[in-house]
Amino acid sequence: MASPSPSPSPDWAGLPDDALLTVFERLGAPEVLMGAGVVCRNWLRVATGEPDLWRRVDLSDCFDPTIDMVAMACAAVDRADGRLEHFAADCFVTDALLFYMAKRTNGLKSLRLVNCMKVSHKGLVALGKRSPHLEELELTTCSIYISMKAVGQAFPQLKRLRLNNRWVNVECEEQFDNHRALDIASNMPELRHLQLFANRLRNSALAAILDNCPHLESLDLRQCFNIHIDAELRAKCARLRDVRLPKDSTNDYDHEAYIETLELNSLPLLFAHDGVFTQQYPFHGSDHSDEDDQEDLDVALGHLAL
């Protein structure tokens, strides 16, 4: 008896567009950019020709120093064709990439950056010029010199902010995080959700946030060990739906949560020997205007012009 003929191989190249889109959406941006999207001509056509596929670009947890991650991110931004709404990435994002994104999208709603030390408020202000309706921003272990005043003015409708650090046990006079917290209080009145993991703010700055952010619903102060919840702060927090206190469990925190202990003289020249910050906090002075920010953006976009 003749053996049955083998079943024909599936025609993966001939999958209809809607099926391919479903597959690509489940795979996520990294997999599509690094392989699945170039399997065949039909797959490449769908991967590059469907802007809705690129509304949400999540390049977090995929950093690879052997890959040009910036080029990959730029390709994703280009494929979105102005429809990018959500962008997330770790480690490799710079101001130049934010300028590139600003040039090519005006509807960004969410930006999440982790360990991106080459991002400053200039790049964020550039995004704000084109996407002022951004509602969610995460800056976790990013540069400490990002001005929250500039960020608040760039994104007046910001509703969710995560400004997270790692707690370092070091003897010094901490004023930096207090300044940033005061800038949050003064420039982000629409906040609903605020996470300040391992920040060094003090009671006075926290009170200012609670007084000046009337819509605040949730507040995460875990590992903010300079905060001491007294009767006054407890009363101010009572109106919030959810409050995480400095010593609460970090088991559900999205990132690494460990405490470092350093000697003051082992730190870089961020501190002087008397424990005072040696670098000035980058406030916009009275001589800095919106025109200056626009000039910065125009110059950067000029360099990025195709």
C-alpha positions in Angstrom: 0.0 0.0 0.0 1.3 3.4 -1.0 2.1 5.6 2.0 -0.1 8.8 2.2 1.5 11.9 0.7 2.7 14.4 3.3 0.5 17.3 4.1 1.5 20.4 2.3 3.6 22.9 4.3 1.7 25.9 5.5 1.9 28.9 3.3 3.3 31.3 5.9 4.2 33.9 3.2 0.6 33.9 2.1 -1.0 34.8 5.4 -3.6 37.5 5.1 -2.7 41.0 6.3 -5.0 40.9 9.3 -3.5 37.6 10.5 0.0 39.0 10.1 -0.9 42.1 12.1 -2.2 40.0 14.9 1.0 37.9 15.0 3.2 41.0 14.9 1.3 42.7 17.6 1.8 39.7 19.9 5.5 39.5 19.0 6.2 43.1 19.9 8.4 45.7 18.2 11.8 44.1 19.0 11.0 40.8 17.4 9.4 42.4 14.3 12.3 44.8 13.9 15.0 42.2 14.4 13.7 39.3 12.4 10.0 38.5 11.9 9.4 41.5 9.8 11.9 40.5 7.1 11.0 36.8 6.7 9.7 37.4 3.3 8.6 40.2 1.0 4.9 40.0 2.1 5.8 40.1 5.8 8.2 43.1 5.2 5.4 44.9 3.3 3.0 44.5 6.3 5.7 45.3 8.9 6.7 48.6 7.1 3.3 49.6 5.6 0.9 49.4 8.5 1.4 52.5 10.8 -1.1 51.3 13.3 1.2 48.4 14.2 3.7 51.0 15.5 1.4 53.1 17.7 3.0 51.4 20.7 6.7 50.8 20.6 8.2 49.0 23.6 12.0 48.5 23.4 12.4 48.0 27.2 14.2 44.9 28.5 15.8 44.2 25.1 19.0 46.4 25.2 21.9 44.7 23.3 25.2 46.6 23.0 26.0 44.7 19.8 22.9 46.2 18.1 22.4 49.8 17.0 19.4 50.3 19.2 19.0 54.0 18.3 18.7 53.0 14.6 16.1 50.4 15.5 14.1 52.9 17.5 14.3 55.4 14.6 13.0 52.7 12.2 10.0 52.1 14.5 9.3 55.8 14.8 9.4 56.1 11.0 7.1 53.2 10.5 4.6 54.8 12.8 4.3 57.6 10.3 3.2 60.2 12.9 0.9 57.9 14.8 3.3 56.9 17.7 1.4 57.1 21.0 3.5 55.0 23.5 7.2 54.6 23.6 9.3 52.8 26.2 13.1 52.0 26.2 16.0 51.2 28.5 19.6 52.5 28.5 20.1 53.8 24.9 17.8 56.8 24.6 19.5 60.2 24.1 18.3 63.7 23.5 19.1 63.3 19.8 16.6 60.4 19.6 14.0 62.5 21.4 14.6 65.3 18.9 14.1 62.7 16.1 10.9 61.6 17.7 9.7 65.2 18.1 10.2 65.8 14.4 8.1 62.8 13.4 5.2 62.6 15.8 2.8 65.0 17.5 0.5 62.6 19.4 2.7 60.9 22.0 0.7 60.0 25.1 3.2 57.9 27.1 7.0 57.9 27.4 8.8 55.5 29.7 12.6 55.7 30.0 14.8 53.6 32.3 18.6 54.0 32.9 18.8 56.6 30.2 21.6 58.9 31.5 22.0 60.8 28.2 18.5 62.3 28.3 18.1 65.9 29.6 15.1 68.2 29.9 16.1 69.7 26.5 15.1 66.5 24.7 11.9 66.3 26.7 11.0 70.0 26.1 11.5 69.3 22.3 8.9 66.5 22.6 6.6 68.8 24.5 6.7 71.3 21.7 5.2 68.7 19.4 3.3 66.4 21.8 2.0 68.7 24.6 -0.8 66.3 25.5 1.5 63.6 26.9 -0.1 62.1 30.0 2.4 59.5 31.3 6.1 59.9 31.9 8.5 57.6 33.6 12.1 58.6 34.3 13.7 55.7 36.3 17.3 56.0 37.2 17.8 58.6 34.5 19.9 61.7 34.8 19.3 63.6 38.1 19.8 66.9 36.2 16.5 66.8 34.4 14.5 69.9 35.5 11.1 69.0 36.6 10.1 72.7 36.1 10.9 72.4 32.4 9.2 69.0 32.2 6.0 70.3 33.9 5.8 73.3 31.6 6.5 71.1 28.5 3.7 68.6 29.4 0.9 70.6 31.1 -1.5 67.7 31.0 0.8 65.2 32.6 -1.3 62.8 34.8 1.1 60.0 35.7 4.8 60.6 36.7 7.3 58.0 37.8 10.5 59.7 39.0 12.5 56.8 40.5 16.0 56.4 41.8 18.1 54.0 43.8 18.6 54.7 47.5 22.2 55.4 48.4 23.2 55.6 52.0 25.6 58.5 52.1 26.1 61.4 54.5 25.4 64.7 52.7 23.1 67.7 52.7 20.4 66.6 50.3 18.6 69.5 48.6 18.5 68.3 45.1 15.5 66.0 45.2 13.7 68.5 47.4 14.1 71.1 44.6 12.7 68.6 42.1 9.8 67.7 44.3 9.0 71.4 44.8 9.1 71.9 41.0 6.6 69.0 40.7 4.3 70.8 43.2 4.5 74.1 41.3 4.3 72.8 37.7 2.2 69.6 37.6 -1.3 70.4 38.9 -3.0 67.7 36.8 -1.1 64.8 38.3 -3.3 61.8 39.3 -0.5 59.2 40.0 3.0 60.0 41.4 5.8 57.5 42.1 8.9 58.8 43.8 10.7 55.6 44.6 14.0 56.2 46.5 13.9 60.0 46.2 15.5 62.1 48.9 12.8 64.7 49.3 11.8 65.8 52.8 8.5 66.5 54.5 8.2 70.1 53.4 8.4 69.2 49.7 6.0 66.3 50.1 3.5 68.7 51.8 3.8 71.1 48.9 3.0 68.3 46.4 -0.1 67.3 48.4 -1.2 70.9 48.7 -0.7 71.8 45.0 -1.8 68.6 43.2 -5.5 68.6 44.0 -6.3 65.7 41.6 -3.7 63.3 43.1 -5.1 59.8 43.7 -2.1 57.6 44.3 1.4 58.3 45.8 4.3 55.9 46.0 7.0 56.9 48.5 8.8 53.6 49.0 12.4 53.9 50.0 12.0 57.7 50.5 13.7 57.4 53.9 13.9 61.2 54.5 10.1 61.3 54.8 8.7 60.9 58.3 5.0 60.6 58.2 3.7 62.9 61.0 0.1 63.8 61.9 0.1 66.7 59.4 1.2 64.5 56.5 -1.1 61.7 57.5 -4.0 64.1 57.4 -3.0 65.4 53.9 -2.6 61.8 52.6 -6.0 60.7 53.9 -7.8 62.0 50.8 -5.7 59.8 48.5 -6.9 56.4 47.3 -3.6 54.7 47.5 -0.4 55.6 49.5 2.8 53.5 49.6 5.0 54.5 52.6 8.8 54.5 52.7 9.1 51.1 54.4 6.4 49.3 52.5 7.3 46.1 50.6 9.0 46.6 47.2 8.1 43.1 46.0 5.8 44.5 43.3 8.2 47.3 42.2 8.9 47.0 38.4 12.6 47.5 38.7 15.5 46.5 40.9 15.1 47.7 44.5 18.3 47.6 46.5 20.1 50.0 48.8 23.7 51.0 48.3 26.1 52.3 50.9 28.9 54.5 49.7 31.6 56.6 51.3 31.2 60.3 50.4 34.8 60.5 49.0 34.0 57.5 46.7 31.4 59.5 44.8 32.3 61.5 41.6 32.5 65.2 41.8 28.8 65.5 42.4 29.4 66.4 46.0 31.9 68.7 47.6 33.9 67.5 50.6 31.6 69.4 52.9 28.6 67.4 51.6 27.1 70.1 49.5 26.3 69.7 45.8 29.0 71.2 43.6 27.0 71.3 40.4 24.3 73.8 40.1 20.7 72.7 39.7 19.7 73.5 36.1 16.9 75.9 36.6 15.8 78.0 33.6 16.9 81.4 34.6 15.0 84.6 33.8 17.0 85.0 30.6 15.8 81.6 29.3 12.7 81.8 27.1 10.5 79.6 25.0 12.3 81.0 22.0 15.6 79.5 23.4 14.0 76.1 23.6 12.6 76.4 20.1 16.0 77.4 18.9 17.5 74.3 20.5 14.9 72.2 18.8 15.4 73.8 15.4 19.1 73.4 15.6 18.8 69.7 16.6 16.2 69.0 14.0 18.3 70.7 11.4 21.1 68.2 12.1 18.7 65.3 11.8 17.1 66.4 8.6 17.1 63.7 6.0 
